[in-house]
Amino acid sequence: MKKLMLLAGLTLLLVLVPAVPAFAYATTPADGAYVWPWDGGSWGTVVGGEVTDEWNPPGTPIPPGTDVYIGGGWLAYTRGLVKTLPEYLLYKVAPTADPAHALMTYVQGKAYWSVMYQEEGLSEIYPAFNPKLGAKLWTRDFWAPLPGAPGDYQLTLYEKFRHTSTDLCGGYFEGQFRPVMFRAGVTQYPFAYSVQ
């Protein structure tokens, strides 16, 4: 009986494992445009794997033939928070008019987080609340492909926090004097862009 249960368990494992997406963490794209959904669809450029200073307001067309991505990320002094991002901060993208047909599901979105790394250049902009502790600023990038064929796109980013978390960075907004708490739940960010 034990052998039968073990065989059934191994068979189930072999059936389920291919259904789980590989976590091929993303890196900065070589070239393209990255859309920032949190403000409605402004976008910047990546050239040779480096993010440039070029920034375009929402409504500015993206040139045809350009690879298009969502570009985002997260930084915090709490190393464990950044380490577990792919498990508790989930993203989904769907057409605004048809949210049931996701272009990227929450499960698929996990694969687009980069590996965790230390961010040294932003600690003056996002200071720690207690710099005497010597905490390091950690970050992960999020690069997910978006449709890039010529046309107009109206999409919604669904940002899902699986549990409440506290970010110990300062400097997110003027007058901030305490850590920011992100409550469990889903927030929708409609955004639009065009490729012309």
Secondary structure, DSSP 8 states (H G I E B T S, - for coil): -HHHHHHHHHHHHHHHGGGS---------SSEEEEEGGGTSEEEEEETTEEEEEEE-TT--B-TT--EEEEEEEEES-HHHHHTHHHHEEEEEEETT-TTS-SB-HHHHGGGB---EE--TTTTTS-BS-GGG----EEEEEEEEE--SSEEEEEEEEEEESS-EEE-B--SSTT--S-EEE-SEEEEEEEEEEE-
